[in-house]
Amino acid sequence: AGDLHKAQQSLELIQSKIVKAAGDTTVIENSDVSPEMESSEKETMSLSLNQTVTQLQQLLQAVNQQLTKEKEHFQVLE
């Protein structure tokens, strides 16, 4: 459960950095992203990364819920 909480915090940090980078064109322009990449491509990449982070957050929540159910079930058996 502690690792899940740390993973959730890491995902939130990553997501905030993605959002910040998407809004800050100088960060994107100075990154390893190809200079030929169009603004729309950068936006698409940012959206894709955000969607991936959201999916990972949902998976973490599902795992956390399952662990909680298992813990409650185990306590009932005791």
Buried (B, 14 or more C-beta within 10 A) or exposed (E): EEEEEEBBEEBEEBBEEBBEBBEEEEEBEEEEBEEEBEEEEBEEBBEEBBEBBEEBBEEBEEEBEEEEEEEEEEEEEE
